[in-house]
Amino acid sequence: MSRPRYFAIVATMRTGSNLLQRSLNQFPDLICHGELFNPAFVGGPGQDSFHGITREDRDRDPLALIERMIGVAGGRIPGFRIFDDHDARVLAHIAADPACARVVLTRPAEESFVSLLIAQKTGQWLLTDPDRRRSARVTVDPDALAAWAARVAGFHDRFARMMRSAGQTAFAIRHDELKDLALINGLAAHLGSAHRLERIAPTLVRQNPGPLSAHVTNPEALTAATPRAERMPRVDARGLLLAGGVVLAPLPGVAAGPARRWLEAAAGPVRSGLSRARLQAEARKGRIGSVVALTRHPFARIHAAFRDCIAWPDGKGFPRIRAALVRDHGLALPGPDRAGDIAAHRAAFAAFLSFLEDNLAGRSTIRIDPVWAPQVDCLRALAAVLPVTLVLRPGQGAEAGRFLRRLHRLSQADDRLLDAGGPGRLVDAAEIWTPELGRAVARLYPDDHALVGARGDSPPPSGGL
């Protein structure tokens, strides 16, 4: 690859482009000149010209400014930052120019939107001294956030299409990667630098530390504005249980073993592992009369996901996600010998809930696994496989079991099995519940609490229903 003549950082507002510019300017052979094509200035606020080219000159012939920038670089590779509301002619040019090294910088729309609101409210757009931080909480308009997210996504889609149409590519980097030394060095190599940094000298201070919800008065608006289709989990049809005209569908995070034992006792051999198409064919033939979704108390379900998949997996679990949470999210997990240490257990679970706040809102690189996806979303995904005729709440097993046995003329069975949420390994959810943790889960899963008739200020039943 030949050495680029220049580079461009393609971004939107409040994505960290100032920080990226300052990091790149630490390389001796790179120089970034700011927002050269901002309609209001040339390079930065209060600047009306660049090396003899005025704003009026630039607007008449924007490509002449690029050539001037290259001409005065003094052997360095020069660049600039360009946003979605800057000169469209320049965006089209850099998308197709093989002499340009492109960098596409992104940040979750919710984060950039809240950051923008805070900057507008405080008047503080950059921070170099933490003692001068101006803090504020803002109220998010879900419609305005949705419009912002659509604008950002549309811009990046259009720019990506322009690049692909011209056979060009870009180096993609996220806001949360801007302090990753290896990636910054890799980016510099992409831009043509012959140098590597041993450390990134700090130049800016994070303006809004802490979880995003701490900076807004209505954190529920952040999740509400995230397109639901993007958060829809996948329900594996092979986990559904069929016998005697009844399909039992434990939602992800709900134990299937007790439900299977009930169905075997009531209707005989249970069929499972069936494909979506096979189940739908059975329904069209009239062989399925009831589809029952089994739910679980939200606190017990999320605690079980944390305990069994992240903290102390028993032969299963998500080791890669666990490692990422420990490495990147500061999750401190006591060893299995300290699983019964309630204080340590609560602290680790609280940290997991903090991670879920970003994860469920799409602000995390880690997948939204079905075992902690909202049950209401799992229910919608299930309905795309088979129409749900009954949603079984925790504590309703005995009543529902009697109803199903009468309706389908099934045999006697222990209906209490339909209320078995899962095995109580190590520590039960009711043991670690506190009002604060209960409220935190309720904030994350308000629709799930409504679905199962649970309250965030009440502990889950002992036994993990």
KOLVOGU-867322 format. One record per residue: x, y, z of N, C-alpha, C in turn. Coordinates in steps of 0.1 Angstrom, whole numbers, padded with zeros to 4 digits, always signed. Layout:
// KOLVOGU-867322
XYZXYZXYZ ...
// end
This chain:
// KOLVOGU-867322
+0008-0012+0000+0000+0000+0000+0009+0012+0000 +0006+0022-0009+0014+0034-0010+0010+0043+0002 +0020+0052+0005+0018+0061+0016+0006+0071+0013 -0004+0072+0021-0015+0082+0018-0010+0096+0018 -0016+0104+0009-0013+0118+0009-0019+0126+0020 -0030+0121+0025-0037+0128+0036-0047+0118+0042 -0053+0122+0054-0063+0113+0060-0075+0122+0065 -0086+0115+0067-0098+0121+0072-0104+0113+0083 -0108+0119+0094-0116+0112+0104-0130+0115+0102 -0138+0105+0099-0152+0107+0096-0160+0103+0108 -0168+0113+0113-0174+0110+0126-0187+0119+0127 -0193+0119+0138-0204+0128+0142-0201+0134+0155 -0209+0143+0159-0206+0151+0171-0206+0142+0184 -0197+0146+0193-0196+0139+0206-0192+0124+0205 -0183+0121+0196-0179+0107+0195-0164+0106+0199 -0158+0116+0204-0144+0115+0208-0134+0119+0197 -0138+0126+0187-0129+0130+0176-0118+0139+0181 -0121+0148+0191-0111+0157+0196-0100+0149+0203 -0104+0139+0210-0094+0130+0217-0086+0123+0207 -0092+0117+0197-0085+0110+0186-0075+0119+0179 -0079+0132+0176-0070+0141+0170-0058+0144+0178 -0060+0146+0191-0048+0149+0200-0039+0136+0201 -0045+0125+0201-0036+0113+0201-0028+0111+0189 -0034+0113+0177-0027+0112+0164-0016+0123+0163 -0019+0134+0169-0009+0145+0168+0004+0142+0177 +0003+0131+0184+0015+0127+0192+0025+0120+0183 +0021+0116+0171+0030+0109+0162+0038+0120+0154 +0051+0119+0154+0059+0130+0147+0055+0132+0133 +0051+0122+0126+0048+0124+0111+0033+0125+0108 +0025+0128+0118+0011+0130+0115+0007+0144+0120 -0003+0150+0114-0008+0163+0119-0023+0164+0115 -0032+0165+0125-0046+0167+0122-0050+0181+0125 -0057+0187+0115-0060+0202+0116-0074+0205+0121 -0081+0195+0126-0095+0199+0131-0105+0198+0120 -0116+0206+0123-0127+0206+0114-0125+0216+0103 -0118+0213+0093-0115+0222+0082-0127+0226+0074 -0137+0217+0074-0149+0220+0065-0162+0222+0073 -0160+0226+0086-0172+0231+0093-0177+0243+0087 -0191+0244+0085-0196+0256+0078-0194+0268+0086 -0192+0268+0099-0190+0280+0107-0176+0285+0109 -0166+0276+0106-0152+0280+0108-0143+0271+0100 -0130+0274+0101-0120+0266+0093-0110+0261+0103 -0112+0248+0107-0103+0242+0117-0108+0242+0131 -0111+0253+0136-0116+0254+0150-0124+0267+0152 -0131+0269+0163-0139+0281+0165-0131+0293+0165 -0136+0303+0158-0129+0316+0157-0119+0317+0145 -0116+0306+0138-0107+0305+0127-0114+0307+0114 -0110+0317+0106-0117+0320+0093-0108+0317+0081 -0096+0312+0083-0088+0309+0072-0078+0298+0076 -0072+0292+0065-0061+0282+0067-0050+0285+0057 -0039+0289+0062-0027+0292+0053-0031+0300+0041 -0039+0311+0043-0042+0320+0032-0055+0316+0025 -0061+0305+0027-0074+0302+0021-0085+0305+0031 -0093+0315+0027-0104+0320+0036-0116+0310+0035 -0125+0312+0044-0137+0304+0044-0145+0305+0031 -0145+0317+0026-0152+0319+0013-0145+0312+0002 -0131+0313+0002-0123+0305-0008-0126+0290-0007 -0126+0286+0006-0129+0271+0008-0142+0267+0003 -0152+0275+0005-0166+0271+0001-0167+0271-0014 -0159+0280-0021-0160+0280-0036-0152+0268-0041 -0141+0264-0035-0133+0253-0040-0127+0245-0029 -0135+0236-0023-0130+0229-0011-0118+0220-0013 -0117+0215-0025-0106+0206-0028-0092+0213-0028 -0093+0226-0031-0081+0234-0031-0075+0235-0017 -0084+0235-0007-0080+0235+0007-0072+0222+0010 -0077+0211+0005-0070+0199+0008-0056+0199+0002 -0055+0204-0010-0042+0205-0017-0033+0214-0009 -0038+0226-0004-0030+0235+0004-0025+0228+0017 -0034+0221+0023-0031+0213+0036-0019+0204+0033 -0020+0197+0022-0009+0187+0018+0004+0195+0016 +0003+0206+0009+0014+0214+0005+0022+0220+0016 +0015+0223+0027+0022+0229+0039+0025+0219+0050 +0024+0206+0047+0025+0196+0057+0040+0194+0062 +0049+0198+0053+0063+0196+0057+0068+0182+0059 +0063+0173+0051+0067+0159+0052+0058+0151+0060 +0050+0157+0068+0040+0150+0076+0028+0146+0068 +0021+0136+0073+0008+0133+0066-0003+0140+0073 -0009+0150+0066-0019+0158+0073-0033+0152+0072 -0042+0157+0080-0056+0152+0080-0065+0162+0086 -0078+0159+0086-0088+0167+0092-0100+0158+0097 -0108+0165+0105-0120+0158+0110-0132+0163+0101 -0141+0154+0098-0153+0158+0090-0165+0151+0095 -0176+0159+0097-0188+0154+0103-0200+0153+0092 -0211+0148+0097-0222+0146+0088-0228+0159+0082 -0226+0170+0090-0232+0182+0085-0221+0192+0079 -0210+0186+0075-0200+0194+0069-0202+0193+0053 -0192+0198+0046-0194+0199+0031-0195+0185+0025 -0207+0183+0019-0210+0170+0013-0201+0167+0001 -0196+0178-0006-0187+0176-0017-0174+0169-0012 -0169+0173-0001-0157+0168+0005-0159+0153+0009 -0171+0151+0015-0174+0137+0019-0174+0128+0007 -0180+0132-0004-0180+0124-0016-0166+0122-0021 -0158+0132-0020-0144+0131-0026-0136+0122-0018 -0136+0123-0005-0127+0115+0003-0132+0100+0003 -0145+0098+0001-0150+0084+0001-0144+0077-0011 -0141+0084-0022-0136+0078-0034-0121+0079-0037 -0115+0088-0030-0101+0092-0033-0091+0081-0027 -0084+0074-0036-0075+0063-0031-0063+0069-0024 -0060+0082-0025-0049+0089-0018-0053+0092-0004 -0065+0091+0000-0070+0094+0013-0071+0082+0022 -0065+0082+0034-0067+0072+0044-0079+0076+0053 -0089+0068+0053-0101+0072+0060-0102+0065+0073 -0107+0072+0083-0109+0066+0097-0124+0069+0100 -0131+0059+0103-0145+0060+0107-0147+0058+0122 -0150+0069+0129-0151+0068+0144-0166+0068+0147 -0170+0059+0156-0184+0057+0160-0185+0057+0175 -0197+0059+0180-0201+0059+0194-0216+0055+0195 -0220+0047+0204-0234+0045+0205-0242+0058+0206 -0253+0058+0198-0261+0071+0196-0266+0076+0210 -0270+0067+0219-0275+0072+0232-0264+0080+0239 -0251+0075+0239-0240+0081+0246-0237+0095+0240 -0236+0095+0226-0233+0108+0220-0244+0118+0222 -0257+0113+0222-0268+0123+0224-0268+0129+0238 -0267+0120+0248-0266+0126+0261-0254+0135+0263 -0243+0131+0258-0231+0140+0259-0234+0153+0252 -0241+0153+0241-0244+0166+0234-0253+0174+0243 -0263+0168+0249-0273+0175+0258-0265+0182+0269 -0256+0174+0275-0249+0179+0287-0240+0191+0283 -0233+0189+0271-0224+0200+0267-0232+0213+0264 -0244+0211+0258-0252+0223+0255-0257+0229+0268 -0260+0221+0278-0265+0227+0290-0254+0233+0299 -0242+0228+0299-0231+0233+0307-0222+0243+0299 -0223+0242+0286-0214+0251+0278-0200+0246+0278 -0197+0233+0283-0184+0228+0284-0183+0217+0273 -0174+0219+0263-0173+0210+0252-0160+0202+0253 -0150+0207+0260-0138+0200+0262-0134+0201+0277 -0127+0191+0282-0122+0192+0296-0108+0187+0297 -0099+0196+0302-0085+0192+0304-0081+0192+0319 -0090+0198+0327-0087+0199+0342-0099+0193+0349 -0098+0182+0356-0109+0176+0362-0116+0185+0373 -0108+0194+0379-0113+0203+0389-0123+0213+0383 -0123+0214+0370-0132+0224+0363-0144+0217+0356 -0146+0204+0360-0157+0197+0354-0171+0203+0358 -0179+0205+0348-0193+0210+0350-0203+0198+0349 -0209+0195+0359-0218+0183+0359-0232+0188+0357 -0240+0179+0351-0254+0182+0349-0262+0169+0346 -0274+0169+0349-0283+0158+0345-0293+0164+0335 -0296+0156+0325-0305+0161+0315-0317+0151+0313 -0327+0156+0307-0339+0148+0304-0339+0145+0289 -0340+0132+0286-0339+0127+0272-0353+0126+0267 -0355+0132+0255-0368+0131+0247-0366+0118+0239 -0374+0108+0241-0372+0095+0233-0373+0098+0218 -0382+0106+0214-0384+0109+0200-0371+0116+0194 -0366+0126+0202-0354+0133+0197-0342+0123+0196 -0341+0114+0206-0330+0104+0206-0332+0095+0194 -0344+0090+0192-0346+0081+0180-0342+0088+0167 -0346+0101+0166-0342+0109+0154-0327+0110+0153 -0321+0113+0164-0306+0114+0164-0300+0101+0159 -0304+0090+0165-0299+0077+0162-0301+0074+0147 -0313+0077+0142-0315+0075+0128-0306+0083+0119 -0304+0096+0123-0295+0105+0116-0281+0099+0115 -0276+0095+0127-0262+0090+0127-0261+0077+0119 -0270+0068+0121-0270+0055+0113-0271+0058+0098 -0280+0067+0094-0281+0070+0080-0268+0076+0074 -0262+0085+0082-0249+0091+0077-0239+0080+0074 -0237+0071+0084-0227+0061+0082-0230+0051+0071 -0243+0048+0070-0247+0039+0059-0244+0045+0045 -0247+0058+0044-0244+0065+0031-0230+0066+0028 -0222+0069+0038-0207+0070+0036-0201+0057+0033 -0206+0046+0040-0201+0033+0037-0204+0029+0022 -0216+0032+0018-0220+0029+0004-0211+0036-0006 -0209+0049-0003-0200+0057-0012-0186+0050-0013 -0181+0046-0002-0168+0040-0002-0168+0027-0010 -0178+0018-0007-0179+0005-0014-0180+0007-0029 -0188+0017-0033-0191+0019-0047-0178+0023-0054 -0169+0030-0047-0156+0034-0052-0145+0024-0050 -0148+0013-0044-0138+0002-0041-0128+0006-0030 -0133+0015-0021-0124+0020-0010-0129+0014+0004 -0120+0015+0013-0123+0010+0027-0118+0021+0037 -0121+0018+0050-0117+0027+0061-0113+0019+0073 -0106+0025+0082-0102+0019+0094-0113+0023+0104 -0120+0013+0110-0131+0016+0119-0126+0016+0133 -0130+0025+0141-0126+0026+0156-0138+0031+0163 -0140+0026+0175-0151+0030+0184-0146+0039+0195 -0155+0047+0200-0152+0056+0211-0145+0049+0223 -0150+0037+0226-0145+0030+0238-0131+0024+0235 -0126+0025+0223-0113+0020+0219-0102+0031+0218 -0106+0043+0221-0097+0055+0218-0085+0055+0228 -0085+0048+0239-0073+0047+0247-0066+0034+0247 -0069+0026+0236-0062+0013+0234-0050+0016+0226 -0038+0015+0233-0025+0018+0227-0023+0010+0214 -0026-0003+0215-0023-0011+0203-0031-0007+0191 -0044-0003+0193-0053+0001+0182-0048+0015+0177 -0044+0024+0186-0040+0037+0181-0027+0035+0173 -0018+0027+0177-0006+0024+0169-0010+0018+0156 -0019+0008+0156-0024+0002+0143-0030+0013+0134 -0038+0022+0140-0044+0032+0132-0033+0041+0126 -0023+0045+0134-0013+0053+0128-0006+0046+0117 -0004+0033+0118+0002+0026+0107-0006+0026+0094 -0020+0025+0096-0029+0026+0085-0028+0040+0078 -0025+0050+0086-0024+0064+0081-0011+0067+0074 -0002+0057+0076+0011+0059+0069+0023+0063+0079 +0020+0063+0092+0031+0067+0101+0041+0056+0102 +0054+0061+0104+0065+0051+0106+0068+0050+0121 +0060+0057+0129+0063+0057+0143+0053+0049+0151 +0057+0046+0164+0047+0039+0173+0049+0046+0187 +0038+0047+0194+0039+0053+0207+0041+0042+0217 +0048+0045+0228+0050+0036+0239+0038+0039+0249 +0033+0051+0249+0021+0054+0257+0014+0065+0251 +0001+0066+0253-0007+0078+0249-0007+0088+0260 -0001+0099+0257-0001+0110+0267-0015+0115+0269 -0020+0116+0282-0034+0121+0284-0035+0136+0281 -0045+0139+0273-0047+0153+0269-0060+0159+0273 -0070+0150+0274-0084+0154+0277-0088+0145+0289 -0097+0150+0297-0104+0143+0308-0118+0140+0304 -0122+0128+0308-0136+0123+0305-0145+0133+0312 -0155+0138+0304-0164+0148+0310-0175+0143+0318 -0180+0131+0315-0192+0126+0321-0189+0111+0326 -0181+0110+0336-0178+0096+0341-0190+0089+0347 -0189+0076+0348-0200+0069+0355-0210+0063+0344 -0219+0055+0349-0229+0050+0340-0238+0061+0333 -0242+0058+0321-0250+0068+0314-0262+0072+0322 -0269+0063+0328-0281+0066+0336-0279+0076+0347 -0267+0077+0352-0264+0087+0362-0265+0101+0358 -0265+0103+0345-0265+0117+0339-0279+0121+0333 -0289+0112+0334-0302+0116+0329-0312+0114+0340 -0323+0122+0339-0334+0121+0348-0344+0110+0345 -0344+0105+0333-0353+0095+0329-0346+0084+0321 -0338+0076+0328-0330+0066+0321-0338+0056+0313 -0350+0054+0317-0358+0044+0309-0360+0049+0294 -0358+0062+0292-0359+0067+0278-0348+0062+0269 -0337+0058+0275-0325+0054+0268-0328+0040+0261 -0334+0031+0269-0338+0018+0264-0350+0019+0255 -0359+0027+0258-0372+0028+0251-0369+0033+0236 -0358+0041+0235-0355+0047+0222-0347+0037+0213 -0341+0027+0219-0334+0017+0212-0343+0009+0203 -0341+0008+0190-0351+0000+0182-0352-0014+0187 -0365-0018+0190-0367-0031+0196-0362-0042+0187 -0363-0041+0174-0359-0051+0165-0344-0054+0167 -0336-0044+0171-0322-0046+0174-0319-0054+0186 -0329-0054+0196-0327-0061+0209-0335-0074+0209 -0342-0078+0199-0350-0090+0199-0341-0102+0200 -0343-0110+0211-0334-0122+0212-0340-0133+0203 -0332-0143+0202-0335-0155+0194-0340-0166+0204 -0352-0171+0201-0357-0182+0209-0355-0195+0201 -0348-0205+0207-0344-0217+0200-0356-0226+0201 -0363-0229+0189-0375-0237+0189-0372-0251+0194 -0359-0256+0193-0356-0269+0198-0357-0271+0213 -0358-0260+0220-0360-0261+0234-0374-0262+0239 -0384-0262+0229-0398-0263+0233-0401-0278+0235 -0411-0280+0244-0415-0294+0248-0429-0297+0243 -0431-0308+0236-0444-0311+0230-0449-0325+0235 -0461-0325+0240-0467-0338+0243-0482-0336+0245 -0491-0345+0241-0505-0344+0244-0512-0331+0239 -0507-0326+0229-0513-0313+0224-0508-0301+0231 -0499-0302+0240-0494-0291+0248-0480-0288+0245 -0476-0276+0242-0462-0271+0241-0459-0263+0253 -0449-0267+0261-0444-0260+0272-0431-0252+0267 -0431-0239+0268-0420-0231+0263-0414-0223+0275 -0404-0229+0282-0397-0222+0292-0389-0211+0285 -0391-0198+0288-0384-0187+0282-0369-0189+0286 -0360-0183+0279-0346-0184+0282-0344-0179+0297 -0336-0187+0304-0334-0184+0318-0344-0191+0328 -0353-0198+0322-0363-0206+0330-0359-0221+0329 -0358-0228+0340-0354-0242+0340-0364-0250+0332 -0359-0259+0323-0368-0267+0315-0370-0281+0322 -0361-0285+0331-0362-0299+0337-0375-0301+0344 -0380-0293+0353-0392-0295+0360-0404-0295+0351 -0404-0286+0341-0415-0286+0331-0416-0299+0323 -0404-0304+0319-0404-0317+0312-0410-0328+0321 -0406-0329+0333-0411-0339+0342-0426-0339+0344 -0431-0326+0345-0446-0325+0346-0453-0330+0333 -0447-0326+0321-0454-0330+0309-0453-0345+0306 -0442-0351+0310-0440-0366+0309-0450-0373+0317 -0452-0368+0330-0462-0374+0339-0476-0373+0334 -0479-0361+0328-0493-0358+0324-0496-0363+0310 -0487-0364+0301-0490-0367+0287-0481-0378+0281 -0472-0383+0288-0463-0394+0282-0451-0388+0276 -0445-0396+0267-0432-0392+0261-0432-0378+0255 -0422-0370+0258-0421-0356+0254-0412-0355+0242 -0416-0348+0232-0408-0345+0220-0402-0331+0221 -0389-0331+0219-0382-0318+0219-0371-0319+0208 -0364-0308+0206-0354-0307+0196-0361-0305+0182 -0374-0302+0182-0380-0300+0169-0377-0287+0163 -0376-0286+0150-0373-0274+0143-0386-0265+0143 -0383-0252+0140-0394-0242+0139-0404-0247+0129 -0399-0251+0117-0408-0255+0106-0416-0267+0111 -0410-0277+0118-0417-0289+0122-0428-0285+0132 -0425-0277+0141-0435-0272+0151-0447-0265+0144 -0444-0257+0135-0455-0250+0128-0463-0259+0120 -0457-0270+0114-0464-0280+0106-0473-0287+0116 -0469-0291+0128-0477-0297+0138-0489-0289+0141 -0487-0276+0143-0498-0267+0146-0508-0266+0135 -0503-0266+0123-0513-0265+0111-0521-0278+0110 -0516-0289+0115-0523-0301+0115-0533-0303+0127 -0533-0293+0135-0542-0293+0147-0537-0302+0158 -0524-0304+0158-0518-0313+0169-0513-0305+0181 -0514-0292+0180-0510-0284+0191-0522-0275+0196 -0527-0277+0208-0538-0270+0213-0535-0258+0222 -0524-0260+0229-0520-0249+0239-0505-0247+0238 -0501-0235+0238-0487-0231+0238-0485-0223+0251 -0478-0228+0261-0476-0222+0274-0462-0216+0276 -0461-0203+0277-0448-0197+0280-0446-0197+0295 -0435-0202+0300-0431-0203+0314-0422-0191+0317 -0425-0183+0327-0417-0171+0330-0411-0173+0344 -0403-0164+0348-0397-0164+0361-0396-0151+0367 -0395-0150+0380-0394-0137+0387-0381-0130+0381 -0382-0117+0377-0371-0111+0370-0358-0111+0379 -0359-0109+0392-0347-0108+0400-0341-0122+0401 -0349-0132+0403-0344-0146+0404-0338-0150+0391 -0344-0146+0380-0339-0150+0367-0325-0144+0364 -0324-0131+0366-0311-0124+0363-0301-0128+0373 -0304-0131+0385-0294-0136+0395-0289-0149+0390 -0298-0158+0386-0294-0171+0381-0285-0170+0369 -0288-0161+0360-0279-0159+0348-0265-0155+0353 -0265-0146+0362-0252-0141+0368-0244-0152+0375 -0251-0159+0383-0245-0170+0392-0241-0182+0383 -0249-0186+0374-0247-0199+0367-0239-0197+0354 -0240-0185+0348-0233-0183+0335-0220-0175+0336 -0219-0166+0346-0208-0157+0347-0199-0160+0359 -0206-0160+0371-0198-0161+0383-0192-0174+0387 -0201-0184+0388-0197-0198+0392-0204-0208+0383 -0200-0208+0370-0207-0218+0361-0203-0232+0365 -0213-0241+0364-0212-0255+0367-0210-0263+0355 -0199-0262+0349-0196-0270+0336-0200-0262+0324 -0209-0252+0325-0213-0245+0314-0209-0230+0316 -0217-0221+0311-0214-0207+0313-0208-0201+0301 -0204-0188+0303-0198-0180+0292-0184-0175+0296 -0174-0184+0294-0161-0180+0299-0155-0167+0292 -0158-0165+0279-0153-0154+0272-0159-0141+0277 -0173-0142+0279-0179-0130+0285-0175-0127+0299 -0173-0138+0307-0168-0136+0320-0154-0129+0320 -0145-0133+0311-0132-0127+0310-0133-0113+0306 -0142-0110+0297-0143-0096+0292-0149-0087+0303 -0158-0092+0311-0164-0084+0322-0153-0082+0333 -0145-0091+0336-0134-0089+0346-0124-0080+0340 -0121-0081+0327-0110-0073+0321-0114-0059+0319 -0126-0057+0313-0130-0044+0307-0140-0037+0316 -0147-0044+0325-0158-0038+0333-0155-0038+0348 -0143-0043+0352-0139-0043+0366-0148-0052+0375 -0153-0062+0369-0161-0072+0377-0152-0080+0386 -0154-0078+0399-0146-0086+0409-0154-0098+0414 -0150-0110+0410-0158-0122+0414-0151-0130+0425 -0157-0131+0436-0152-0140+0446-0151-0155+0441 -0141-0162+0446-0140-0176+0441-0152-0184+0446 -0153-0197+0441-0164-0205+0445-0164-0208+0460 -0153-0207+0467-0152-0210+0481-0158-0198+0489 -0160-0186+0482-0165-0175+0488-0179-0171+0482 -0185-0181+0475-0198-0178+0469-0208-0175+0479 -0206-0181+0491-0216-0178+0502-0213-0166+0510 -0203-0158+0506-0200-0145+0512-0210-0135+0506 -0221-0133+0514-0232-0125+0509-0228-0111+0504 -0220-0105+0512-0216-0091+0509-0208-0091+0496 -0198-0100+0494-0191-0100+0481-0200-0104+0470 -0209-0113+0472-0218-0118+0462-0227-0106+0457 -0232-0098+0467-0241-0087+0463-0233-0076+0455 -0220-0074+0459-0212-0064+0452-0210-0068+0438 -0207-0081+0436-0204-0086+0422-0217-0086+0414 -0228-0089+0420-0241-0089+0413-0244-0074+0409 -0242-0065+0418-0245-0051+0415-0236-0046+0403 -0224-0051+0403-0215-0047+0391-0220-0053+0378 -0225-0065+0379-0231-0072+0367-0244-0064+0363 -0252-0059+0372-0263-0051+0368-0259-0038+0361 -0248-0032+0366-0243-0020+0359-0239-0023+0345 -0233-0035+0343-0229-0039+0329-0242-0041+0321 -0252-0047+0327-0265-0049+0319-0271-0037+0315 -0270-0026+0323-0276-0013+0319-0271-0009+0305 -0258-0010+0302-0253-0006+0289-0256-0017+0279 -0255-0030+0283-0257-0041+0274-0271-0041+0268 -0281-0040+0277-0294-0041+0272-0298-0029+0263 -0291-0018+0265-0294-0006+0257-0286-0006+0244 -0278-0016+0241-0270-0017+0229-0258-0009+0230 -0253-0006+0242-0241+0002+0243-0229-0006+0247 -0229-0019+0244-0218-0028+0247-0214-0036+0236 -0202-0040+0235-0197-0049+0224-0201-0064+0227 -0205-0067+0239-0209-0080+0243-0224-0083+0239 -0226-0095+0234-0240-0098+0229-0250-0097+0241 -0263-0094+0237-0274-0096+0246-0278-0110+0246 -0274-0118+0256-0277-0132+0256-0291-0134+0260 -0298-0144+0254-0312-0146+0257-0315-0149+0272 -0305-0154+0280-0307-0157+0294-0309-0144+0302 -0304-0133+0297-0307-0120+0304-0314-0110+0295 -0318-0114+0283-0327-0105+0275-0340-0104+0282 -0347-0092+0281-0360-0091+0287-0370-0103+0283 -0377-0108+0293-0386-0119+0290-0397-0114+0280 -0401-0101+0281-0411-0097+0271-0406-0098+0257 -0393-0095+0255-0387-0097+0242-0386-0111+0238 -0383-0120+0247-0383-0134+0244-0397-0139+0241 -0407-0134+0248-0420-0138+0245-0425-0134+0231 -0420-0122+0227-0423-0118+0213-0416-0127+0203 -0404-0130+0206-0397-0139+0197-0403-0153+0196 -0408-0158+0208-0416-0170+0208-0428-0170+0200 -0435-0158+0200-0448-0157+0193-0445-0157+0178 -0433-0154+0174-0430-0156+0159-0428-0170+0155 -0426-0179+0165-0426-0193+0162-0439-0200+0163 -0446-0198+0174-0460-0203+0176-0468-0193+0184 -0481-0192+0181-0489-0183+0189-0490-0187+0203 -0488-0179+0212-0488-0182+0227-0502-0181+0232 -0507-0191+0238-0521-0191+0243-0521-0189+0258 -0510-0191+0265-0510-0189+0280-0496-0185+0285 -0496-0174+0292-0483-0170+0299-0484-0174+0313 -0476-0183+0318-0476-0188+0331-0467-0180+0340 -0473-0173+0350-0466-0165+0359-0461-0174+0371 -0450-0170+0377-0445-0177+0389-0456-0178+0399 -0458-0190+0405-0468-0192+0415-0481-0196+0410 -0483-0197+0397-0496-0201+0391-0495-0215+0386 -0485-0223+0389-0483-0236+0384-0494-0246+0387 -0499-0246+0400-0509-0255+0404-0522-0253+0396 -0526-0240+0396-0538-0237+0389-0537-0240+0374 -0526-0236+0368-0524-0238+0353-0524-0253+0350 -0517-0261+0359-0516-0275+0356-0530-0282+0356 -0538-0278+0366-0551-0284+0367-0559-0280+0354 -0558-0267+0350-0565-0263+0338-0561-0270+0325 -0548-0272+0324-0543-0279+0312-0547-0294+0312 -0546-0300+0324-0550-0314+0324-0565-0316+0321 -0573-0307+0325-0587-0308+0322-0590-0305+0307 -0583-0295+0302-0585-0291+0288-0581-0302+0278 -0570-0308+0281-0564-0318+0272-0566-0332+0277 -0573-0334+0287-0576-0347+0293-0563-0355+0295 -0554-0348+0303-0541-0354+0306-0542-0361+0320 -0532-0369+0323-0531-0377+0335-0527-0368+0347 -0529-0374+0359-0525-0367+0371-0510-0364+0371 -0506-0353+0376-0492-0349+0377-0490-0339+0388 -0477-0338+0392-0474-0328+0403-0473-0314+0397 -0484-0307+0398-0485-0294+0392-0475-0284+0398 -0470-0287+0410-0460-0278+0415-0447-0277+0407 -0445-0287+0399-0433-0287+0390-0433-0275+0381 -0445-0270+0377-0446-0259+0368-0442-0246+0374 -0440-0246+0387-0435-0234+0395-0420-0235+0398 -0413-0246+0394-0399-0247+0398-0391-0239+0389 -0385-0228+0395-0378-0219+0387-0364-0224+0383 -0358-0232+0391-0345-0237+0388-0338-0241+0401 -0327-0248+0400-0320-0254+0411-0314-0242+0419 -0314-0244+0432-0308-0233+0441-0294-0236+0444 -0285-0234+0434-0271-0236+0436-0264-0225+0444 -0256-0229+0453-0247-0220+0460-0255-0210+0469 -0261-0200+0462-0268-0189+0469-0281-0187+0462 -0292-0186+0469-0305-0183+0463-0307-0168+0462 -0315-0165+0452-0317-0150+0449-0323-0143+0461 -0332-0150+0468-0338-0144+0480-0328-0140+0491 -0317-0147+0491-0307-0145+0501-0299-0132+0499 -0297-0128+0486-0289-0116+0483-0298-0104+0480 -0311-0106+0479-0319-0095+0476-0318-0084+0486 -0318-0072+0482-0319-0060+0490-0328-0050+0483 -0334-0041+0490-0343-0031+0483-0336-0024+0471 -0323-0021+0474-0315-0013+0463-0313-0022+0451 -0309-0035+0453-0307-0044+0442-0321-0047+0435 -0331-0048+0443-0344-0050+0437-0349-0039+0428 -0346-0027+0433-0350-0015+0424-0341-0014+0412 -0329-0018+0413-0320-0018+0401-0325-0027+0391 -0329-0039+0395-0334-0049+0385-0347-0044+0379 -0355-0038+0387-0368-0033+0383-0366-0022+0372 -0356-0013+0374-0353-0003+0364-0349-0009+0351 -0341-0020+0352-0336-0027+0340-0347-0034+0333 -0357-0040+0340-0367-0049+0335-0381-0045+0339 -0385-0032+0336-0399-0028+0341-0410-0036+0334 -0408-0039+0321-0419-0047+0315-0419-0061+0320 -0408-0067+0323-0408-0081+0329-0415-0081+0342 -0414-0071+0350-0421-0071+0363-0436-0070+0361 -0440-0062+0351-0454-0061+0348-0459-0075+0342 -0451-0081+0334-0455-0094+0328-0458-0105+0339 -0449-0106+0349-0451-0116+0359-0458-0112+0371 -0462-0099+0372-0469-0094+0383-0460-0092+0395 -0447-0089+0393-0437-0087+0404-0435-0073+0407 -0430-0070+0419-0427-0056+0423-0413-0056+0427 -0406-0045+0423-0392-0043+0425-0389-0042+0440 -0399-0037+0448-0396-0035+0462-0399-0047+0471 -0402-0058+0464-0405-0071+0472-0395-0082+0467 -0390-0089+0477-0380-0100+0473-0387-0111+0465 -0379-0118+0457-0384-0130+0450-0387-0141+0460 -0396-0150+0456-0399-0161+0465-0386-0170+0468 -0385-0175+0479-0374-0185+0482-0376-0197+0473 -0365-0201+0467-0365-0212+0458-0363-0208+0444 -0363-0194+0441-0360-0189+0428-0370-0190+0418 -0383-0188+0421-0394-0189+0411-0392-0177+0402 
// end
